[in-house]
């Protein structure tokens, strides 16, 4: 056999093993149990035959499989949330001697407290969290398998693997700061803290508010009929079932969005670059446009990082760490002076930036609508925008947006 051919095959094999190093790297389960389990799931699932078509497009079979996966994780996540409430209160009412209640006086405030019930509740909460993490890890691995992402031949395989793992454990990366883009720009520290706390305690607050409401409505009846106080405790069942299901659904949706985004973004940036790479005025506003998108979304979303990475590398932009804060009025005035083609391209960039994280909120719509009204930059309607959002989410691609005439 030809020696050059053998060397070439060995080199290719060596390169592939380097790319696959993270999935074959030995990980101790006691050091990082979630990564160990995710790696194991990935090895089992990631055996699909390579596809020729772009990863941004899904066929009918893949859409059906993804729908089944979504239904599966929503059902089981809701079950875990409901069972957490059932297993917390049923033993409490059936075996009250196991959970003695003491009257505690603290700084003149008297309240009831059961140490055994608190410990038991913490145990159930930890168990529920563990089960949800396992469910999310399975969901991410399943979506990855269905969509064949990341492709085993992809030179960024390790990077994509780590990104999907971060989705499964709901870890928020802050890679956008590498490009001096801070979605929280303009907010004070206490505003950022409140924003983060609210996102973490929605379930607990909604449970407390509903119990208070029901307590007020049934107050006098609860004194007469003791079984009503039993029912009030179980009001939290649908609340925690809903929030657990919603959280797992968000993990599923986030995985799907991250799988579909890279090729979509790459296609847009290649088109932008082909038309406007040599337009220095256009290139001069790109970073501020990316900052505007990130600030409007108020999120360190990985897809915005991919968008920024492709734009910066594609147009050979230089990051200025000493820049001033974004001045939107000045940015819009600069955009008005650009060529019509450059303005339309930026309009598509703004819309892509709002859609690429998979969530088009009312706030996003208002931001885009204000751009339309104030500077005549974008011309579209809400139905069209929602259609593009659904095209992206359902794996039909954003070809219509790329080819749209927004002026």
HELIX and SHEET records of a PDB file:
HELIX    1   1 UNK A    3  UNK A   19  1                                  17    
HELIX    2   2 UNK A   21  UNK A   24  1                                   4    
HELIX    3   3 UNK A   33  UNK A   45  1                                  13    
HELIX    4   4 UNK A   60  UNK A   94  1                                  35    
HELIX    5   5 UNK A   96  UNK A   98  5                                   3    
HELIX    6   6 UNK A  115  UNK A  147  1                                  33    
HELIX    7   7 UNK A  157  UNK A  168  1                                  12    
HELIX    8   8 UNK A  175  UNK A  179  5                                   5    
HELIX    9   9 UNK A  189  UNK A  200  1                                  12    
HELIX   10  10 UNK A  202  UNK A  217  1                                  16    
HELIX   11  11 UNK A  219  UNK A  224  1                                   6    
HELIX   12  12 UNK A  227  UNK A  233  1                                   7    
HELIX   13  13 UNK A  236  UNK A  276  1                                  41    
HELIX   14  14 UNK A  280  UNK A  297  1                                  18    
HELIX   15  15 UNK A  302  UNK A  314  1                                  13    
HELIX   16  16 UNK A  328  UNK A  336  1                                   9    
HELIX   17  17 UNK A  340  UNK A  355  1                                  16    
HELIX   18  18 UNK A  362  UNK A  375  1                                  14    
HELIX   19  19 UNK A  382  UNK A  393  1                                  12    
HELIX   20  20 UNK A  399  UNK A  402  1                                   4    
SHEET    1   A 2 UNK A 102  UNK A 106  0                                        
SHEET    2   A 2 UNK A 109  UNK A 113 -1                                        
END                                                                             
